[in-house]
Amino acid sequence: MKHLYYNVSFNESKKVGILSKPKDWQPFPIERSGVPVENIDKLILTLKNGKYADFMFSVGCAYFLSPRLKELFEHYVADSTLIEFYPVPVVSEQYGDRTYYLLHFTRWCDVRNEQMTSFMPRSKYPARMVLDYNKVCNLTIFNSDSYNISFYVVFQNSR
């Protein structure tokens, strides 16, 4: 059985909006992998500069999922202790109000092959990250670092 790894990151399409946090929102960023989420029950986001999509990014470094995408993740993610979801209201005069779900990683996964990954000069950020198959082979979703740049979803292909 072959594993297919999909890197999920924000698409800067002009059609997809950004979820904007209140100007004085604390804590910032909204979410950090492995750190408990604070004050989330008081957060209300505003859709700006585009339409709703199943996967949305916010100013404040957080991932938000539509109810439909949340349901898929709940169904297919094998380790339910790795992620959790928090409902957050989103307001939009043009497209109506909706509820989205903050995707929070309860921990970050050490999945890099340190010998093969190359880093930016004088930085701890990878320029080209290589996954270690032995570390990811049993995961169905994982983040690659604690910087909230992207995460991975794994599907198994029977071909």
ABEGO torsion letter per residue (X at the ends): XBBBBBBBBBBABAABBBBBBBAABOBOBABBBGBBBBGAAABBBBBBGEBBBABBBBBGGBBBBBAAAAAAAAAABABAAABBBBBBBBBBAAAEBBBBBBBBBABBBBABBAAABBBBBGBABBABBBBBAAAAAABABBBABAAGABBBBBBBBAX
